[in-house]
Amino acid sequence: MKTLIIIPAYNEARTIASVLKTIPAGSAVLVVDDGSGDTTGQIAAACGARVVTHVINRGLGAALRTGFLYAQRFGFDSVITMDSDGQHTGADIAAFVTALGQGADIIIGRRQANHMPPIRQWYNGLGALLTRILFGSALVDTQSGFRAISVSALRRMHLTSSRMEISSEIVAEAHRVHAKVVEIPIQIVYTEYSMSKGQNLFEGFRTAWRLVLKSFS
């Protein structure tokens, strides 16, 4: 199975090298530099990753969709997405590959709630609840950025989100196309730096509103 590891990154010069160093040797890695104003792309390239650059910052969803199109265009069988801020470790990649080999279409890395800061538990719980109400998903960790998707499933899905709501959209589209989705436990590393990234209250409400709109589309 030919797997592409996709890492969307925006101004992650501080962490991108350490993230890439955790990935098993010989892996195909694509860093999507989403309009960074720092040296994220240059560092990633120096570490041996393939790099695609957005001229401007377009958002997490747009960066992931760029990676998905790349995987389809260059003949990959599956993708694995992971964050660029150091929360995820490449040590978990083998478990995703195993689950793909066992026939799952989509594998979501489930973070352990007791290992998550309270504010992240709240955001994750709200996202899972909204996804369940709007799209019928019974998954526990719909907002996890560590996931694997078969390219055959990607080809059946219609992903349009450009920002944080992409995580719920992937779950919604998986439900629509009857993809087989499973969750596996993953390690998670929270630092003061990683906690400063990602969702905040404003972004959380904006994401929720976009999900409501998506449910009517």
DRENBAGU-301669 format. One record per residue: residue number from 1; residue in three letters; x, y, z of N, C-alpha, C in turn. Coordinates in nm, 2 decimals, always signed. Layout:
DRENBAGU-301669
{NUM; ALA; {X; Y; Z}; {X; Y; Z}; {X; Y; Z}} ...
end
This chain:
DRENBAGU-301669
{1; MET; {+0.08; -0.12; +0.00}; {+0.00; +0.00; +0.00}; {+0.09; +0.12; +0.00}} {2; LYS; {+0.06; +0.21; -0.09}; {+0.14; +0.34; -0.11}; {+0.07; +0.45; -0.03}} {3; THR; {+0.13; +0.49; +0.08}; {+0.06; +0.59; +0.17}; {+0.14; +0.72; +0.17}} {4; LEU; {+0.06; +0.83; +0.16}; {+0.12; +0.97; +0.17}; {+0.08; +1.03; +0.31}} {5; ILE; {+0.18; +1.07; +0.38}; {+0.16; +1.14; +0.50}; {+0.15; +1.29; +0.47}} {6; ILE; {+0.04; +1.35; +0.51}; {+0.01; +1.49; +0.48}; {+0.01; +1.57; +0.61}} {7; ILE; {+0.10; +1.68; +0.60}; {+0.11; +1.77; +0.72}; {+0.08; +1.91; +0.68}} {8; PRO; {-0.04; +1.96; +0.71}; {-0.07; +2.10; +0.68}; {+0.01; +2.19; +0.79}} {9; ALA; {+0.07; +2.30; +0.74}; {+0.15; +2.38; +0.83}; {+0.14; +2.52; +0.80}} {10; TYR; {+0.12; +2.60; +0.90}; {+0.11; +2.75; +0.89}; {+0.20; +2.81; +1.00}} {11; ASN; {+0.31; +2.87; +0.96}; {+0.40; +2.93; +1.06}; {+0.45; +2.84; +1.16}} {12; GLU; {+0.50; +2.72; +1.12}; {+0.54; +2.62; +1.22}; {+0.69; +2.59; +1.21}} {13; ALA; {+0.77; +2.70; +1.18}; {+0.91; +2.68; +1.17}; {+0.97; +2.63; +1.30}} {14; ARG; {+0.90; +2.66; +1.41}; {+0.95; +2.62; +1.55}; {+0.94; +2.47; +1.57}} {15; THR; {+0.84; +2.40; +1.50}; {+0.82; +2.26; +1.54}; {+0.83; +2.16; +1.42}} {16; ILE; {+0.82; +2.21; +1.29}; {+0.81; +2.12; +1.18}; {+0.92; +2.02; +1.17}} {17; ALA; {+1.04; +2.06; +1.20}; {+1.16; +1.96; +1.19}; {+1.14; +1.85; +1.29}} {18; SER; {+1.10; +1.88; +1.41}; {+1.09; +1.78; +1.52}; {+0.98; +1.69; +1.49}} {19; VAL; {+0.87; +1.74; +1.43}; {+0.76; +1.65; +1.38}; {+0.80; +1.55; +1.28}} {20; LEU; {+0.87; +1.60; +1.18}; {+0.92; +1.52; +1.07}; {+1.02; +1.41; +1.11}} {21; LYS; {+1.10; +1.44; +1.22}; {+1.19; +1.35; +1.27}; {+1.13; +1.23; +1.33}} {22; THR; {+1.00; +1.24; +1.37}; {+0.93; +1.12; +1.43}; {+0.87; +1.03; +1.33}} {23; ILE; {+0.87; +1.07; +1.21}; {+0.80; +0.98; +1.10}; {+0.90; +0.88; +1.06}} {24; PRO; {+0.85; +0.75; +1.04}; {+0.94; +0.64; +1.00}; {+1.02; +0.67; +0.87}} {25; ALA; {+1.14; +0.63; +0.87}; {+1.23; +0.65; +0.75}; {+1.16; +0.58; +0.63}} {26; GLY; {+1.18; +0.65; +0.52}; {+1.13; +0.59; +0.39}; {+0.98; +0.63; +0.36}} {27; SER; {+0.92; +0.70; +0.46}; {+0.78; +0.74; +0.43}; {+0.77; +0.85; +0.33}} {28; ALA; {+0.66; +0.85; +0.25}; {+0.64; +0.97; +0.16}; {+0.56; +1.07; +0.24}} {29; VAL; {+0.62; +1.19; +0.25}; {+0.57; +1.30; +0.33}; {+0.55; +1.42; +0.25}} {30; LEU; {+0.43; +1.48; +0.26}; {+0.40; +1.61; +0.19}; {+0.36; +1.71; +0.30}} {31; VAL; {+0.44; +1.82; +0.30}; {+0.40; +1.93; +0.39}; {+0.33; +2.04; +0.30}} {32; VAL; {+0.21; +2.07; +0.34}; {+0.14; +2.18; +0.27}; {+0.16; +2.31; +0.35}} {33; ASP; {+0.25; +2.39; +0.30}; {+0.28; +2.52; +0.36}; {+0.17; +2.62; +0.32}} {34; ASP; {+0.08; +2.65; +0.42}; {-0.04; +2.72; +0.39}; {-0.01; +2.87; +0.41}} {35; GLY; {+0.07; +2.93; +0.32}; {+0.10; +3.07; +0.32}; {+0.18; +3.12; +0.44}} {36; SER; {+0.27; +3.04; +0.49}; {+0.35; +3.08; +0.61}; {+0.43; +3.20; +0.58}} {37; GLY; {+0.45; +3.29; +0.68}; {+0.53; +3.40; +0.67}; {+0.67; +3.38; +0.73}} {38; ASP; {+0.70; +3.25; +0.77}; {+0.83; +3.22; +0.82}; {+0.90; +3.12; +0.73}} {39; THR; {+0.99; +3.04; +0.79}; {+1.07; +2.94; +0.70}; {+1.01; +2.80; +0.71}} {40; THR; {+0.89; +2.78; +0.74}; {+0.83; +2.65; +0.75}; {+0.86; +2.56; +0.63}} {41; GLY; {+0.83; +2.61; +0.51}; {+0.85; +2.54; +0.39}; {+1.00; +2.50; +0.37}} {42; GLN; {+1.09; +2.59; +0.39}; {+1.23; +2.57; +0.37}; {+1.28; +2.46; +0.46}} {43; ILE; {+1.24; +2.47; +0.59}; {+1.28; +2.37; +0.68}; {+1.23; +2.23; +0.65}} {44; ALA; {+1.10; +2.23; +0.61}; {+1.05; +2.10; +0.57}; {+1.12; +2.04; +0.45}} {45; ALA; {+1.15; +2.12; +0.35}; {+1.22; +2.07; +0.24}; {+1.36; +2.02; +0.27}} {46; ALA; {+1.43; +2.09; +0.36}; {+1.56; +2.05; +0.41}; {+1.56; +1.92; +0.48}} {47; CYS; {+1.44; +1.89; +0.54}; {+1.43; +1.76; +0.62}; {+1.39; +1.65; +0.52}} {48; GLY; {+1.37; +1.68; +0.39}; {+1.34; +1.57; +0.30}; {+1.20; +1.56; +0.26}} {49; ALA; {+1.11; +1.64; +0.31}; {+0.97; +1.63; +0.28}; {+0.94; +1.70; +0.14}} {50; ARG; {+0.84; +1.65; +0.08}; {+0.79; +1.72; -0.04}; {+0.71; +1.84; +0.01}} {51; VAL; {+0.72; +1.95; -0.06}; {+0.65; +2.07; -0.01}; {+0.56; +2.13; -0.12}} {52; VAL; {+0.44; +2.16; -0.09}; {+0.35; +2.24; -0.18}; {+0.31; +2.36; -0.10}} {53; THR; {+0.32; +2.48; -0.16}; {+0.30; +2.60; -0.09}; {+0.18; +2.68; -0.15}} {54; HIS; {+0.10; +2.72; -0.06}; {-0.01; +2.82; -0.09}; {+0.05; +2.96; -0.08}} {55; VAL; {+0.02; +3.04; -0.18}; {+0.07; +3.18; -0.18}; {+0.02; +3.26; -0.07}} {56; ILE; {-0.11; +3.23; -0.03}; {-0.17; +3.30; +0.09}; {-0.22; +3.19; +0.18}} {57; ASN; {-0.25; +3.23; +0.30}; {-0.31; +3.14; +0.40}; {-0.46; +3.12; +0.36}} {58; ARG; {-0.49; +2.99; +0.34}; {-0.62; +2.95; +0.29}; {-0.70; +2.87; +0.40}} {59; GLY; {-0.64; +2.83; +0.50}; {-0.71; +2.75; +0.61}; {-0.67; +2.60; +0.61}} {60; LEU; {-0.70; +2.54; +0.72}; {-0.67; +2.40; +0.74}; {-0.74; +2.31; +0.63}} {61; GLY; {-0.87; +2.33; +0.61}; {-0.94; +2.25; +0.52}; {-0.88; +2.26; +0.38}} {62; ALA; {-0.85; +2.38; +0.33}; {-0.79; +2.40; +0.20}; {-0.66; +2.33; +0.19}} {63; ALA; {-0.58; +2.34; +0.30}; {-0.45; +2.27; +0.30}; {-0.46; +2.12; +0.29}} {64; LEU; {-0.56; +2.07; +0.36}; {-0.58; +1.92; +0.35}; {-0.63; +1.88; +0.22}} {65; ARG; {-0.72; +1.96; +0.16}; {-0.77; +1.93; +0.03}; {-0.66; +1.93; -0.08}} {66; THR; {-0.57; +2.02; -0.06}; {-0.45; +2.03; -0.15}; {-0.38; +1.90; -0.14}} {67; GLY; {-0.35; +1.85; -0.02}; {-0.28; +1.72; +0.00}; {-0.36; +1.61; -0.06}} {68; PHE; {-0.49; +1.61; -0.04}; {-0.57; +1.50; -0.09}; {-0.57; +1.49; -0.25}} {69; LEU; {-0.57; +1.61; -0.31}; {-0.56; +1.61; -0.46}; {-0.42; +1.56; -0.50}} {70; TYR; {-0.32; +1.60; -0.43}; {-0.18; +1.55; -0.46}; {-0.18; +1.40; -0.45}} {71; ALA; {-0.23; +1.34; -0.35}; {-0.23; +1.20; -0.33}; {-0.30; +1.13; -0.45}} {72; GLN; {-0.41; +1.18; -0.49}; {-0.49; +1.12; -0.60}; {-0.41; +1.13; -0.73}} {73; ARG; {-0.35; +1.25; -0.75}; {-0.28; +1.28; -0.88}; {-0.16; +1.19; -0.89}} {74; PHE; {-0.09; +1.16; -0.78}; {+0.04; +1.09; -0.79}; {+0.03; +0.94; -0.75}} {75; GLY; {-0.09; +0.89; -0.75}; {-0.11; +0.74; -0.74}; {-0.09; +0.68; -0.61}} {76; PHE; {-0.12; +0.75; -0.50}; {-0.12; +0.70; -0.37}; {-0.25; +0.62; -0.34}} {77; ASP; {-0.24; +0.52; -0.25}; {-0.36; +0.44; -0.22}; {-0.43; +0.49; -0.09}} {78; SER; {-0.35; +0.56; -0.01}; {-0.41; +0.62; +0.12}; {-0.33; +0.74; +0.16}} {79; VAL; {-0.39; +0.81; +0.25}; {-0.33; +0.93; +0.32}; {-0.34; +0.91; +0.47}} {80; ILE; {-0.24; +0.97; +0.53}; {-0.25; +0.99; +0.68}; {-0.22; +1.14; +0.70}} {81; THR; {-0.31; +1.20; +0.78}; {-0.29; +1.34; +0.81}; {-0.25; +1.36; +0.96}} {82; MET; {-0.16; +1.45; +0.98}; {-0.12; +1.48; +1.12}; {-0.09; +1.62; +1.14}} {83; ASP; {-0.09; +1.67; +1.26}; {-0.07; +1.81; +1.29}; {+0.08; +1.85; +1.28}} {84; SER; {+0.11; +1.98; +1.27}; {+0.25; +2.02; +1.25}; {+0.30; +2.09; +1.38}} {85; ASP; {+0.22; +2.09; +1.48}; {+0.26; +2.17; +1.60}; {+0.32; +2.08; +1.71}} {86; GLY; {+0.34; +1.96; +1.68}; {+0.41; +1.87; +1.78}; {+0.31; +1.78; +1.87}} {87; GLN; {+0.18; +1.80; +1.84}; {+0.08; +1.72; +1.92}; {+0.09; +1.57; +1.89}} {88; HIS; {+0.12; +1.54; +1.76}; {+0.12; +1.40; +1.71}; {+0.26; +1.35; +1.69}} {89; THR; {+0.27; +1.22; +1.71}; {+0.40; +1.16; +1.68}; {+0.39; +1.05; +1.58}} {90; GLY; {+0.49; +1.04; +1.49}; {+0.49; +0.94; +1.39}; {+0.50; +0.80; +1.44}} {91; ALA; {+0.52; +0.78; +1.57}; {+0.52; +0.65; +1.63}; {+0.39; +0.58; +1.61}} {92; ASP; {+0.28; +0.65; +1.59}; {+0.15; +0.60; +1.58}; {+0.11; +0.56; +1.44}} {93; ILE; {+0.19; +0.60; +1.34}; {+0.16; +0.58; +1.20}; {+0.14; +0.43; +1.17}} {94; ALA; {+0.22; +0.34; +1.22}; {+0.21; +0.20; +1.19}; {+0.07; +0.15; +1.23}} {95; ALA; {+0.01; +0.20; +1.34}; {-0.12; +0.15; +1.37}; {-0.23; +0.19; +1.27}} {96; PHE; {-0.21; +0.31; +1.21}; {-0.30; +0.35; +1.10}; {-0.29; +0.26; +0.98}} {97; VAL; {-0.17; +0.24; +0.95}; {-0.14; +0.15; +0.83}; {-0.20; +0.01; +0.85}} {98; THR; {-0.19; -0.04; +0.97}; {-0.25; -0.17; +1.00}; {-0.40; -0.17; +0.98}} {99; ALA; {-0.46; -0.07; +1.04}; {-0.61; -0.06; +1.03}; {-0.65; -0.04; +0.88}} {100; LEU; {-0.58; +0.03; +0.80}; {-0.61; +0.04; +0.66}; {-0.60; -0.10; +0.59}} {101; GLY; {-0.50; -0.17; +0.63}; {-0.48; -0.31; +0.57}; {-0.59; -0.40; +0.61}} {102; GLN; {-0.66; -0.37; +0.72}; {-0.77; -0.46; +0.77}; {-0.90; -0.42; +0.71}} {103; GLY; {-0.90; -0.32; +0.62}; {-1.03; -0.29; +0.54}; {-1.10; -0.17; +0.58}} {104; ALA; {-1.05; -0.09; +0.68}; {-1.12; +0.04; +0.71}; {-1.09; +0.14; +0.60}} {105; ASP; {-1.20; +0.22; +0.58}; {-1.18; +0.33; +0.48}; {-1.12; +0.45; +0.55}} {106; ILE; {-1.17; +0.48; +0.67}; {-1.12; +0.60; +0.74}; {-1.09; +0.56; +0.89}} {107; ILE; {-0.97; +0.60; +0.93}; {-0.93; +0.57; +1.07}; {-0.91; +0.70; +1.14}} {108; ILE; {-0.97; +0.73; +1.25}; {-0.95; +0.85; +1.32}; {-0.88; +0.82; +1.45}} {109; GLY; {-0.78; +0.90; +1.48}; {-0.70; +0.88; +1.60}; {-0.77; +0.94; +1.72}} {110; ARG; {-0.81; +0.86; +1.81}; {-0.89; +0.90; +1.93}; {-0.80; +0.94; +2.04}} {111; ARG; {-0.81; +1.07; +2.08}; {-0.74; +1.12; +2.20}; {-0.81; +1.08; +2.33}} {112; GLN; {-0.73; +1.05; +2.43}; {-0.79; +1.01; +2.56}; {-0.83; +1.13; +2.63}} {113; ALA; {-0.96; +1.14; +2.67}; {-1.01; +1.26; +2.73}; {-0.93; +1.30; +2.86}} {114; ASN; {-0.89; +1.20; +2.93}; {-0.82; +1.23; +3.06}; {-0.68; +1.29; +3.04}} {115; HIS; {-0.64; +1.28; +2.91}; {-0.51; +1.34; +2.88}; {-0.52; +1.48; +2.81}} {116; MET; {-0.64; +1.52; +2.79}; {-0.67; +1.65; +2.72}; {-0.69; +1.76; +2.82}} {117; PRO; {-0.64; +1.88; +2.80}; {-0.67; +2.00; +2.89}; {-0.82; +2.02; +2.88}} {118; PRO; {-0.88; +2.07; +2.99}; {-1.03; +2.09; +3.00}; {-1.08; +2.17; +2.88}} {119; ILE; {-1.02; +2.27; +2.83}; {-1.07; +2.35; +2.72}; {-1.08; +2.27; +2.59}} {120; ARG; {-0.98; +2.18; +2.57}; {-0.98; +2.10; +2.46}; {-1.09; +1.99; +2.47}} {121; GLN; {-1.11; +1.94; +2.59}; {-1.22; +1.85; +2.61}; {-1.35; +1.91; +2.57}} {122; TRP; {-1.37; +2.04; +2.61}; {-1.49; +2.11; +2.58}; {-1.51; +2.13; +2.43}} {123; TYR; {-1.41; +2.18; +2.36}; {-1.42; +2.19; +2.21}; {-1.45; +2.06; +2.14}} {124; ASN; {-1.37; +1.96; +2.19}; {-1.39; +1.83; +2.12}; {-1.53; +1.77; +2.15}} {125; GLY; {-1.58; +1.79; +2.27}; {-1.71; +1.74; +2.30}; {-1.82; +1.81; +2.22}} {126; LEU; {-1.80; +1.94; +2.21}; {-1.90; +2.02; +2.13}; {-1.90; +1.98; +1.99}} {127; GLY; {-1.78; +1.96; +1.93}; {-1.77; +1.92; +1.79}; {-1.83; +1.78; +1.77}} {128; ALA; {-1.81; +1.69; +1.86}; {-1.86; +1.55; +1.84}; {-2.01; +1.56; +1.86}} {129; LEU; {-2.07; +1.64; +1.95}; {-2.21; +1.65; +1.97}; {-2.28; +1.71; +1.84}} {130; LEU; {-2.22; +1.82; +1.79}; {-2.28; +1.88; +1.67}; {-2.27; +1.78; +1.55}} {131; THR; {-2.16; +1.71; +1.54}; {-2.15; +1.62; +1.43}; {-2.25; +1.51; +1.44}} {132; ARG; {-2.28; +1.47; +1.56}; {-2.38; +1.36; +1.58}; {-2.52; +1.41; +1.55}} {133; ILE; {-2.55; +1.53; +1.60}; {-2.68; +1.59; +1.58}; {-2.71; +1.61; +1.43}} {134; LEU; {-2.61; +1.67; +1.36}; {-2.63; +1.72; +1.22}; {-2.61; +1.61; +1.12}} {135; PHE; {-2.52; +1.51; +1.15}; {-2.48; +1.42; +1.05}; {-2.50; +1.27; +1.09}} {136; GLY; {-2.54; +1.25; +1.21}; {-2.57; +1.11; +1.25}; {-2.44; +1.03; +1.29}} {137; SER; {-2.33; +1.09; +1.33}; {-2.21; +1.02; +1.36}; {-2.21; +0.98; +1.51}} {138; ALA; {-2.16; +0.86; +1.54}; {-2.15; +0.82; +1.68}; {-2.01; +0.81; +1.72}} {139; LEU; {-1.92; +0.88; +1.65}; {-1.78; +0.87; +1.68}; {-1.75; +0.96; +1.81}} {140; VAL; {-1.64; +0.92; +1.88}; {-1.61; +0.99; +2.00}; {-1.52; +1.12; +1.97}} {141; ASP; {-1.43; +1.11; +1.88}; {-1.33; +1.22; +1.86}; {-1.33; +1.26; +1.72}} {142; THR; {-1.44; +1.33; +1.68}; {-1.45; +1.37; +1.54}; {-1.36; +1.48; +1.50}} {143; GLN; {-1.30; +1.55; +1.60}; {-1.21; +1.67; +1.57}; {-1.06; +1.64; +1.56}} {144; SER; {-1.03; +1.51; +1.58}; {-0.89; +1.47; +1.58}; {-0.83; +1.50; +1.44}} {145; GLY; {-0.71; +1.56; +1.44}; {-0.64; +1.58; +1.31}; {-0.55; +1.47; +1.26}} {146; PHE; {-0.54; +1.37; +1.35}; {-0.46; +1.25; +1.31}; {-0.55; +1.14; +1.26}} {147; ARG; {-0.55; +1.12; +1.13}; {-0.64; +1.03; +1.07}; {-0.58; +0.97; +0.94}} {148; ALA; {-0.64; +0.86; +0.90}; {-0.60; +0.79; +0.77}; {-0.73; +0.78; +0.69}} {149; ILE; {-0.71; +0.79; +0.56}; {-0.82; +0.78; +0.47}; {-0.77; +0.71; +0.34}} {150; SER; {-0.85; +0.61; +0.29}; {-0.81; +0.55; +0.17}; {-0.85; +0.64; +0.05}} {151; VAL; {-0.77; +0.64; -0.05}; {-0.79; +0.73; -0.16}; {-0.92; +0.69; -0.23}} {152; SER; {-0.96; +0.56; -0.23}; {-1.08; +0.52; -0.29}; {-1.20; +0.59; -0.22}} {153; ALA; {-1.19; +0.61; -0.09}; {-1.30; +0.68; -0.01}; {-1.29; +0.83; -0.05}} {154; LEU; {-1.17; +0.88; -0.06}; {-1.16; +1.03; -0.09}; {-1.23; +1.06; -0.22}} {155; ARG; {-1.21; +0.97; -0.32}; {-1.27; +0.99; -0.45}; {-1.42; +0.99; -0.45}} {156; ARG; {-1.48; +0.93; -0.35}; {-1.63; +0.93; -0.34}; {-1.68; +1.04; -0.26}} {157; MET; {-1.59; +1.11; -0.18}; {-1.63; +1.22; -0.09}; {-1.63; +1.35; -0.16}} {158; HIS; {-1.71; +1.44; -0.12}; {-1.72; +1.58; -0.18}; {-1.69; +1.68; -0.07}} {159; LEU; {-1.56; +1.71; -0.06}; {-1.51; +1.79; +0.05}; {-1.49; +1.94; +0.00}} {160; THR; {-1.55; +2.03; +0.07}; {-1.55; +2.17; +0.02}; {-1.50; +2.27; +0.13}} {161; SER; {-1.49; +2.23; +0.25}; {-1.45; +2.32; +0.36}; {-1.31; +2.37; +0.35}} {162; SER; {-1.29; +2.49; +0.38}; {-1.16; +2.55; +0.38}; {-1.09; +2.57; +0.51}} {163; ARG; {-1.17; +2.56; +0.62}; {-1.11; +2.59; +0.75}; {-1.14; +2.47; +0.85}} {164; MET; {-1.15; +2.50; +0.98}; {-1.15; +2.40; +1.08}; {-1.26; +2.30; +1.07}} {165; GLU; {-1.37; +2.34; +1.01}; {-1.48; +2.25; +1.00}; {-1.46; +2.13; +0.91}} {166; ILE; {-1.34; +2.12; +0.85}; {-1.31; +2.01; +0.76}; {-1.31; +1.87; +0.84}} {167; SER; {-1.28; +1.88; +0.97}; {-1.28; +1.75; +1.04}; {-1.42; +1.69; +1.05}} {168; SER; {-1.52; +1.78; +1.08}; {-1.66; +1.73; +1.08}; {-1.71; +1.69; +0.94}} {169; GLU; {-1.66; +1.77; +0.84}; {-1.71; +1.74; +0.71}; {-1.66; +1.61; +0.66}} {170; ILE; {-1.54; +1.57; +0.70}; {-1.49; +1.44; +0.66}; {-1.58; +1.33; +0.72}} {171; VAL; {-1.62; +1.34; +0.85}; {-1.71; +1.25; +0.91}; {-1.84; +1.24; +0.84}} {172; ALA; {-1.90; +1.36; +0.81}; {-2.03; +1.37; +0.74}; {-2.02; +1.30; +0.61}} {173; GLU; {-1.92; +1.33; +0.53}; {-1.91; +1.27; +0.40}; {-1.88; +1.12; +0.41}} {174; ALA; {-1.81; +1.08; +0.51}; {-1.79; +0.93; +0.53}; {-1.92; +0.86; +0.55}} {175; HIS; {-2.01; +0.93; +0.63}; {-2.14; +0.87; +0.66}; {-2.23; +0.87; +0.53}} {176; ARG; {-2.22; +0.98; +0.45}; {-2.30; +0.99; +0.33}; {-2.26; +0.88; +0.23}} {177; VAL; {-2.13; +0.85; +0.21}; {-2.09; +0.75; +0.11}; {-2.07; +0.61; +0.17}} {178; HIS; {-2.12; +0.59; +0.30}; {-2.12; +0.46; +0.36}; {-1.98; +0.40; +0.37}} {179; ALA; {-1.88; +0.49; +0.41}; {-1.74; +0.44; +0.43}; {-1.73; +0.38; +0.56}} {180; LYS; {-1.64; +0.28; +0.57}; {-1.62; +0.21; +0.70}; {-1.52; +0.30; +0.78}} {181; VAL; {-1.57; +0.35; +0.90}; {-1.49; +0.44; +0.98}; {-1.47; +0.37; +1.12}} {182; VAL; {-1.34; +0.37; +1.16}; {-1.31; +0.32; +1.30}; {-1.22; +0.42; +1.37}} {183; GLU; {-1.21; +0.41; +1.50}; {-1.12; +0.49; +1.58}; {-1.02; +0.40; +1.65}} {184; ILE; {-0.90; +0.46; +1.66}; {-0.79; +0.39; +1.73}; {-0.73; +0.49; +1.83}} {185; PRO; {-0.68; +0.44; +1.94}; {-0.62; +0.53; +2.04}; {-0.48; +0.58; +1.99}} {186; ILE; {-0.45; +0.71; +2.02}; {-0.33; +0.77; +1.98}; {-0.26; +0.84; +2.10}} {187; GLN; {-0.13; +0.86; +2.09}; {-0.07; +0.94; +2.19}; {-0.09; +1.09; +2.15}} {188; ILE; {-0.09; +1.17; +2.25}; {-0.11; +1.31; +2.23}; {-0.02; +1.39; +2.32}} {189; VAL; {+0.05; +1.49; +2.27}; {+0.15; +1.57; +2.35}; {+0.10; +1.72; +2.34}} {190; TYR; {+0.06; +1.77; +2.46}; {+0.02; +1.91; +2.47}; {+0.13; +1.99; +2.53}} {191; THR; {+0.17; +2.09; +2.47}; {+0.27; +2.19; +2.52}; {+0.20; +2.33; +2.53}} {192; GLU; {+0.27; +2.42; +2.60}; {+0.22; +2.56; +2.60}; {+0.21; +2.61; +2.46}} {193; TYR; {+0.30; +2.57; +2.37}; {+0.30; +2.62; +2.23}; {+0.18; +2.56; +2.16}} {194; SER; {+0.16; +2.43; +2.17}; {+0.05; +2.37; +2.09}; {-0.09; +2.41; +2.14}} {195; MET; {-0.09; +2.44; +2.27}; {-0.22; +2.49; +2.33}; {-0.26; +2.63; +2.27}} {196; SER; {-0.15; +2.70; +2.23}; {-0.18; +2.84; +2.17}; {-0.23; +2.83; +2.03}} {197; LYS; {-0.23; +2.71; +1.97}; {-0.27; +2.70; +1.83}; {-0.41; +2.64; +1.83}} {198; GLY; {-0.47; +2.65; +1.71}; {-0.60; +2.58; +1.69}; {-0.72; +2.65; +1.73}} {199; GLN; {-0.82; +2.58; +1.79}; {-0.95; +2.64; +1.82}; {-0.94; +2.74; +1.94}} {200; ASN; {-1.02; +2.85; +1.92}; {-1.05; +2.94; +2.03}; {-1.20; +2.96; +2.03}} {201; LEU; {-1.25; +3.03; +2.13}; {-1.40; +3.05; +2.14}; {-1.46; +3.10; +2.01}} {202; PHE; {-1.40; +3.20; +1.95}; {-1.46; +3.26; +1.83}; {-1.45; +3.16; +1.72}} {203; GLU; {-1.34; +3.10; +1.70}; {-1.33; +3.00; +1.60}; {-1.42; +2.88; +1.62}} {204; GLY; {-1.44; +2.84; +1.74}; {-1.54; +2.74; +1.77}; {-1.68; +2.77; +1.73}} {205; PHE; {-1.72; +2.89; +1.76}; {-1.86; +2.93; +1.72}; {-1.87; +2.94; +1.57}} {206; ARG; {-1.76; +2.99; +1.50}; {-1.76; +3.01; +1.36}; {-1.77; +2.87; +1.29}} {207; THR; {-1.69; +2.78; +1.35}; {-1.70; +2.64; +1.29}; {-1.83; +2.58; +1.31}} {208; ALA; {-1.89; +2.60; +1.43}; {-2.03; +2.54; +1.45}; {-2.13; +2.60; +1.35}} {209; TRP; {-2.12; +2.73; +1.32}; {-2.21; +2.79; +1.23}; {-2.20; +2.73; +1.09}} {210; ARG; {-2.07; +2.71; +1.05}; {-2.05; +2.65; +0.92}; {-2.10; +2.51; +0.91}} {211; LEU; {-2.09; +2.44; +1.02}; {-2.14; +2.30; +1.02}; {-2.29; +2.30; +1.00}} {212; VAL; {-2.36; +2.39; +1.07}; {-2.50; +2.40; +1.05}; {-2.54; +2.43; +0.91}} {213; LEU; {-2.47; +2.52; +0.84}; {-2.49; +2.55; +0.70}; {-2.46; +2.43; +0.61}} {214; LYS; {-2.36; +2.36; +0.65}; {-2.32; +2.24; +0.57}; {-2.43; +2.14; +0.58}} {215; SER; {-2.50; +2.12; +0.69}; {-2.60; +2.02; +0.71}; {-2.72; +2.05; +0.62}} {216; PHE; {-2.74; +2.17; +0.57}; {-2.85; +2.21; +0.48}; {-2.81; +2.21; +0.34}} {217; SER; {-2.68; +2.18; +0.31}; {-2.64; +2.19; +0.17}; {-2.66; +2.06; +0.10}} 
end
